[in-house]
Amino acid sequence: MKLGFIGFGEAAFEMAAGLKVHGLEKIAAYDSLWNHPVYGKLVHERAEQAQVKLENSLECLFNLEEINILVVAVPANKAYEVSETLKPYLKNKHVYIDVSASSPNVKRNINDNIKEKGAYFVDAAMMGPLPVYKHKVPILASGEGTDAFIDFMSPYGMNITKVSENPGDASAVKLIRSIFMKGLPALLLEMLEAASEFNVEELVINSISETMNAKIFEETMNRLVTGTSIHALRRSIELEGSIEMLESSNLSSVMSRAAKDKLKLLAEINLKEKFQGKTPESWLDVITACKEQDLIS
């Protein structure tokens, strides 16, 4: 078995370096920047460091008959375009693993595209930092090629969890998770900027810590969502005060404004009346009620 990389940036480099140490000897790569006047040197340095054979054309890479696992590690906005470029070279022996952060729709389109050549597609979502985990980064995978991907790569220490046979499902998990993981730092920055401006950092952080550390995440999440479902209006009004305070101090309120708008939308469907003023037991009750309201409206 031989592993091929399309694109040899940081993600591919870290993965390849780890796999080499774990005993996978046959690794080759092609990167369109291999002869770039600025970035070409870095591509060559990475390939040399990871002990990966760097090919100077797709023809050379695909002429290596042993290649059956193909990891496509390109920017999300290039993923479908690259699948078009690779399509003439694909055969039914190839397992095509797309590790880009593309949307589920793009992953499904790539699957449909390469399926015409008989290749097997894997939507792979990497759920941690490559420089830390290297090839052992937790990967969620979906698509018809997932079982083969796991069979080929698990012996080399890769940590792959199958989500489903449906391309796009793995990426959906990653992108939905990103709503929280990328949104939270932005919210924290807005909060900390204000705390610093008013010289109340310690008091604010300690107060939030006491609330957030009191229960496990699932319990805190459930309490916040269910409580907000019947107190959305009051909380949106409170945020208006926060926004006024931020703007009077020439501080950004973009996150607070977005939160206020979301709460106002929630208040407008009047879940307080639906739940008869009582806090529902589960966040799922809130989401179900919101979906029902969308169907009615």
Kinemage of the C-alpha trace (Angstrom):
@kinemage 1
@onewidth
@group {chain A} dominant
@subgroup {mainchain}
@vectorlist {calphas} color= white
{ca met a 1} P 0.000 0.000 0.000
{ca lys a 2} L 1.238 3.465 -0.888
{ca leu a 3} L -0.173 6.736 0.399
{ca gly a 4} L -0.355 9.812 -1.782
{ca phe a 5} L -0.942 13.406 -0.717
{ca ile a 6} L -2.396 16.092 -2.933
{ca gly a 7} L -1.250 19.323 -1.336
{ca phe a 8} L 1.647 19.263 1.098
{ca gly a 9} L 0.962 22.120 3.490
{ca glu a 10} L 1.085 21.938 7.261
{ca ala a 11} L -1.715 19.381 7.659
{ca ala a 12} L -0.253 16.913 5.146
{ca phe a 13} L 3.268 17.437 6.474
{ca glu a 14} L 2.318 16.753 10.095
{ca met a 15} L 0.276 13.702 9.156
{ca ala a 16} L 2.994 12.284 6.903
{ca ala a 17} L 5.733 12.862 9.466
{ca gly a 18} L 3.769 10.960 12.086
{ca leu a 19} L 2.949 8.090 9.752
{ca lys a 20} L 6.613 7.731 8.777
{ca val a 21} L 7.619 7.357 12.411
{ca his a 22} L 4.820 4.809 12.847
{ca gly a 23} L 6.194 2.649 10.034
{ca leu a 24} L 4.431 3.681 6.827
{ca glu a 25} L 7.328 3.770 4.385
{ca lys a 26} L 5.702 4.440 1.022
{ca ile a 27} L 4.453 8.031 0.978
{ca ala a 28} L 4.516 10.372 -2.013
{ca ala a 29} L 3.082 13.838 -2.544
{ca tyr a 30} L 2.300 16.436 -5.152
{ca asp a 31} L 1.851 20.113 -4.397
{ca ser a 32} L 1.121 22.620 -7.149
{ca leu a 33} L 3.453 25.066 -5.369
{ca trp a 34} L 6.457 22.723 -5.620
{ca asn a 35} L 8.269 25.181 -7.932
{ca his a 36} L 6.747 28.433 -6.611
{ca pro a 37} L 9.417 31.142 -6.240
{ca val a 38} L 8.390 31.849 -2.623
{ca tyr a 39} L 6.592 28.787 -1.245
{ca gly a 40} L 8.351 26.090 -3.245
{ca lys a 41} L 11.295 25.997 -0.862
{ca leu a 42} L 9.012 25.344 2.107
{ca val a 43} L 7.250 22.509 0.281
{ca his a 44} L 10.603 20.851 -0.473
{ca glu a 45} L 11.845 21.350 3.087
{ca arg a 46} L 8.726 19.735 4.507
{ca ala a 47} L 8.948 16.790 2.134
{ca glu a 48} L 12.600 16.229 3.000
{ca gln a 49} L 11.940 16.489 6.732
{ca ala a 50} L 9.021 14.039 6.571
{ca gln a 51} L 10.955 11.736 4.213
{ca val a 52} L 8.231 11.950 1.606
{ca lys a 53} L 8.906 11.618 -2.127
{ca leu a 54} L 7.808 14.886 -3.734
{ca glu a 55} L 6.630 14.472 -7.323
{ca asn a 56} L 6.677 17.358 -9.791
{ca ser a 57} L 3.464 16.403 -11.638
{ca leu a 58} L 0.214 14.546 -11.107
{ca glu a 59} L 1.228 12.181 -13.881
{ca cys a 60} L 4.300 11.143 -11.922
{ca leu a 61} L 2.310 10.692 -8.726
{ca phe a 62} L -0.391 8.549 -10.319
{ca asn a 63} L 2.134 6.501 -12.255
{ca leu a 64} L 3.092 5.008 -8.907
{ca glu a 65} L 0.861 1.976 -9.221
{ca glu a 66} L 0.888 1.130 -5.522
{ca ile a 67} L -1.026 4.293 -4.567
{ca asn a 68} L -4.529 3.470 -3.448
{ca ile a 69} L -5.022 5.876 -0.537
{ca leu a 70} L -5.159 9.509 -1.646
{ca val a 71} L -5.334 12.257 0.978
{ca val a 72} L -6.437 15.536 -0.597
{ca ala a 73} L -5.331 18.323 1.724
{ca val a 74} L -6.150 21.557 -0.094
{ca pro a 75} L -7.958 24.773 0.938
{ca ala a 76} L -11.737 24.438 1.194
{ca asn a 77} L -12.352 26.910 -1.622
{ca lys a 78} L -10.252 24.742 -3.962
{ca ala a 79} L -11.552 21.304 -2.964
{ca tyr a 80} L -14.113 20.777 -5.722
{ca glu a 81} L -11.878 22.318 -8.378
{ca val a 82} L -9.083 19.934 -7.356
{ca ser a 83} L -11.452 16.957 -7.624
{ca glu a 84} L -12.092 17.992 -11.242
{ca thr a 85} L -8.342 18.135 -11.883
{ca leu a 86} L -7.759 14.716 -10.316
{ca lys a 87} L -10.742 13.024 -11.929
{ca pro a 88} L -8.937 11.836 -15.103
{ca tyr a 89} L -6.383 9.990 -12.954
{ca leu a 90} L -8.791 8.209 -10.630
{ca lys a 91} L -9.626 4.508 -10.786
{ca asn a 92} L -11.790 2.131 -8.801
{ca lys a 93} L -8.820 1.162 -6.624
{ca his a 94} L -8.512 4.680 -5.183
{ca val a 95} L -9.866 5.797 -1.819
{ca tyr a 96} L -10.161 9.581 -2.056
{ca ile a 97} L -9.975 11.255 1.369
{ca asp a 98} L -10.877 14.946 1.435
{ca val a 99} L -9.639 16.553 4.670
{ca ser a 100} L -10.585 20.118 3.746
{ca ala a 101} L -12.950 22.206 5.872
{ca ser a 102} L -15.470 22.340 3.033
{ca ser a 103} L -19.212 22.426 3.593
{ca pro a 104} L -21.274 19.218 3.520
{ca asn a 105} L -22.688 20.242 0.130
{ca val a 106} L -19.211 20.560 -1.370
{ca lys a 107} L -18.234 17.168 0.053
{ca arg a 108} L -21.320 15.586 -1.496
{ca asn a 109} L -20.548 17.213 -4.852
{ca ile a 110} L -16.984 15.883 -4.770
{ca asn a 111} L -18.307 12.429 -3.952
{ca asp a 112} L -20.669 12.533 -6.935
{ca asn a 113} L -17.867 13.793 -9.142
{ca ile a 114} L -15.297 11.102 -8.407
{ca lys a 115} L -17.877 8.332 -8.156
{ca glu a 116} L -18.136 8.505 -11.930
{ca lys a 117} L -14.592 7.047 -12.060
{ca gly a 118} L -15.366 4.332 -9.508
{ca ala a 119} L -13.239 5.878 -6.759
{ca tyr a 120} L -14.419 5.679 -3.146
{ca phe a 121} L -14.906 8.948 -1.285
{ca val a 122} L -14.227 9.787 2.352
{ca asp a 123} L -15.330 13.030 3.981
{ca ala a 124} L -12.713 13.381 6.722
{ca ala a 125} L -13.040 16.014 9.442
{ca met a 126} L -9.961 16.513 11.603
{ca met a 127} L -11.069 17.378 15.125
{ca gly a 128} L -7.846 18.638 16.672
{ca pro a 129} L -4.558 20.438 15.995
{ca leu a 130} L -2.230 18.546 13.634
{ca pro a 131} L 1.011 19.921 15.173
{ca val a 132} L -0.064 18.362 18.488
{ca tyr a 133} L -1.538 15.034 17.350
{ca lys a 134} L 0.104 14.579 13.931
{ca his a 135} L -1.353 11.451 12.246
{ca lys a 136} L -3.152 10.501 15.467
{ca val a 137} L -5.437 13.535 15.274
{ca pro a 138} L -9.032 12.445 15.946
{ca ile a 139} L -10.785 12.123 12.581
{ca leu a 140} L -14.496 11.792 11.948
{ca ala a 141} L -15.152 10.102 8.622
{ca ser a 142} L -18.192 9.480 6.454
{ca gly a 143} L -18.739 8.160 2.958
{ca glu a 144} L -18.516 4.824 1.166
{ca gly a 145} L -14.721 4.680 1.437
{ca thr a 146} L -14.650 5.043 5.212
{ca asp a 147} L -14.335 1.344 6.057
{ca ala a 148} L -11.416 0.954 3.658
{ca phe a 149} L -9.792 4.097 5.064
{ca ile a 150} L -10.026 2.673 8.585
{ca asp a 151} L -8.765 -0.752 7.510
{ca phe a 152} L -5.744 0.695 5.707
{ca met a 153} L -4.718 3.376 8.203
{ca ser a 154} L -5.648 2.149 11.690
{ca pro a 155} L -2.621 -0.203 11.821
{ca tyr a 156} L -0.454 2.941 11.603
{ca gly a 157} L -2.038 4.551 14.639
{ca met a 158} L -4.598 6.794 12.979
{ca asn a 159} L -7.622 7.592 15.147
{ca ile a 160} L -10.619 7.364 12.794
{ca thr a 161} L -14.262 7.188 13.862
{ca lys a 162} L -16.936 6.332 11.321
{ca val a 163} L -19.935 8.671 11.361
{ca ser a 164} L -21.984 7.219 8.517
{ca glu a 165} L -21.939 6.196 4.868
{ca asn a 166} L -23.157 9.668 3.883
{ca pro a 167} L -20.545 12.125 2.567
{ca gly a 168} L -20.924 15.475 4.311
{ca asp a 169} L -21.994 14.107 7.694
{ca ala a 170} L -18.493 14.255 9.176
{ca ser a 171} L -17.956 17.819 7.998
{ca ala a 172} L -21.353 18.799 9.385
{ca val a 173} L -20.207 17.733 12.856
{ca lys a 174} L -17.004 19.757 12.536
{ca leu a 175} L -18.690 22.908 11.227
{ca ile a 176} L -21.522 22.783 13.758
{ca arg a 177} L -18.947 22.378 16.511
{ca ser a 178} L -17.142 25.412 15.085
{ca ile a 179} L -20.194 27.589 15.734
{ca phe a 180} L -19.376 27.185 19.410
{ca met a 181} L -15.604 26.737 19.336
{ca lys a 182} L -14.983 29.729 17.054
{ca gly a 183} L -17.873 31.831 18.323
{ca leu a 184} L -16.948 31.486 21.991
{ca pro a 185} L -13.480 33.099 21.691
{ca ala a 186} L -15.051 36.024 19.816
{ca leu a 187} L -17.590 36.457 22.629
{ca leu a 188} L -14.874 36.141 25.265
{ca leu a 189} L -12.791 38.818 23.550
{ca glu a 190} L -15.703 41.241 23.648
{ca met a 191} L -16.323 40.471 27.305
{ca leu a 192} L -12.645 40.773 28.285
{ca glu a 193} L -12.198 44.049 26.397
{ca ala a 194} L -15.047 45.531 28.434
{ca ala a 195} L -13.792 44.049 31.711
{ca ser a 196} L -10.352 45.508 31.067
{ca glu a 197} L -11.774 48.907 30.126
{ca phe a 198} L -13.658 49.114 33.420
{ca asn a 199} L -10.851 47.501 35.468
{ca val a 200} L -13.118 44.738 36.765
{ca glu a 201} L -11.413 41.744 35.158
{ca glu a 202} L -10.994 39.680 38.302
{ca leu a 203} L -14.541 40.218 39.519
{ca val a 204} L -16.078 39.376 36.141
{ca ile a 205} L -13.917 36.303 35.517
{ca asn a 206} L -14.461 34.947 39.024
{ca ser a 207} L -18.216 35.442 38.750
{ca ile a 208} L -18.408 33.653 35.392
{ca ser a 209} L -16.082 30.888 36.637
{ca glu a 210} L -18.325 30.230 39.597
{ca thr a 211} L -21.315 29.829 37.305
{ca met a 212} L -19.614 27.771 34.589
{ca asn a 213} L -17.644 25.490 36.916
{ca ala a 214} L -20.603 24.587 39.118
{ca lys a 215} L -21.861 21.857 36.760
{ca ile a 216} L -20.593 19.776 33.862
{ca phe a 217} L -20.940 21.293 30.386
{ca glu a 218} L -24.068 19.352 29.405
{ca glu a 219} L -25.929 20.464 32.527
{ca thr a 220} L -24.871 24.091 32.150
{ca met a 221} L -25.779 24.096 28.462
{ca asn a 222} L -29.193 22.642 29.205
{ca arg a 223} L -29.886 25.161 31.966
{ca leu a 224} L -28.868 28.137 29.839
{ca val a 225} L -30.937 27.088 26.819
{ca thr a 226} L -34.066 26.030 28.683
{ca gly a 227} L -34.012 29.100 30.927
{ca thr a 228} L -33.506 31.426 27.986
{ca ser a 229} L -36.481 29.914 26.160
{ca ile a 230} L -38.892 31.556 28.613
{ca his a 231} L -36.794 34.581 29.576
{ca ala a 232} L -35.605 35.583 26.087
{ca leu a 233} L -37.280 38.991 26.073
{ca arg a 234} L -35.945 40.051 29.458
{ca arg a 235} L -32.453 38.892 28.572
{ca ser a 236} L -32.496 40.693 25.221
{ca ile a 237} L -33.444 43.912 27.035
{ca glu a 238} L -30.595 43.413 29.500
{ca leu a 239} L -28.204 43.027 26.591
{ca glu a 240} L -29.380 46.373 25.230
{ca gly a 241} L -27.903 47.880 28.373
{ca ser a 242} L -24.645 46.025 27.767
{ca ile a 243} L -24.542 47.301 24.194
{ca glu a 244} L -25.162 50.879 25.285
{ca met a 245} L -22.356 50.588 27.832
{ca leu a 246} L -19.921 49.176 25.248
{ca glu a 247} L -20.691 51.777 22.620
{ca ser a 248} L -20.490 54.664 25.075
{ca ser a 249} L -16.949 53.470 25.815
{ca asn a 250} L -16.084 53.099 22.107
{ca leu a 251} L -15.880 49.310 22.448
{ca ser a 252} L -17.085 46.754 19.914
{ca ser a 253} L -20.553 45.324 20.562
{ca val a 254} L -20.822 43.076 17.515
{ca met a 255} L -21.181 39.840 19.502
{ca ser a 256} L -23.582 41.342 22.028
{ca arg a 257} L -25.723 42.716 19.208
{ca ala a 258} L -25.857 39.324 17.525
{ca ala a 259} L -26.876 37.695 20.813
{ca lys a 260} L -29.570 40.322 21.393
{ca asp a 261} L -30.971 39.778 17.899
{ca lys a 262} L -31.087 36.005 18.431
{ca leu a 263} L -32.882 36.450 21.751
{ca lys a 264} L -35.399 38.850 20.207
{ca leu a 265} L -36.219 36.274 17.538
{ca leu a 266} L -36.726 33.691 20.254
{ca ala a 267} L -38.940 36.067 22.232
{ca glu a 268} L -41.110 36.707 19.180
{ca ile a 269} L -42.230 33.068 18.947
{ca asn a 270} L -43.318 33.276 22.606
{ca leu a 271} L -42.100 29.967 23.957
{ca lys a 272} L -42.901 31.277 27.425
{ca glu a 273} L -46.580 30.911 26.611
{ca lys a 274} L -46.088 27.513 24.959
{ca phe a 275} L -44.329 26.198 28.052
{ca gln a 276} L -46.875 27.969 30.313
{ca gly a 277} L -44.134 29.931 32.021
{ca lys a 278} L -42.368 26.778 33.239
{ca thr a 279} L -38.792 26.005 32.268
{ca pro a 280} L -38.744 22.941 29.990
{ca glu a 281} L -36.701 19.950 31.052
{ca ser a 282} L -34.479 19.596 28.016
{ca trp a 283} L -32.802 21.771 25.398
{ca leu a 284} L -34.347 19.388 22.860
{ca asp a 285} L -37.814 20.600 23.889
{ca val a 286} L -36.702 24.138 22.998
{ca ile a 287} L -35.260 23.178 19.616
{ca thr a 288} L -38.346 21.111 18.765
{ca ala a 289} L -40.623 24.020 19.694
{ca cys a 290} L -38.581 26.383 17.503
{ca lys a 291} L -38.846 23.986 14.548
{ca glu a 292} L -42.601 23.707 15.038
{ca gln a 293} L -42.925 27.479 15.044
{ca asp a 294} L -40.948 27.706 11.815
{ca leu a 295} L -43.335 25.228 10.201
{ca ile a 296} L -46.369 27.213 11.394
{ca ser a 297} L -44.988 30.542 10.175
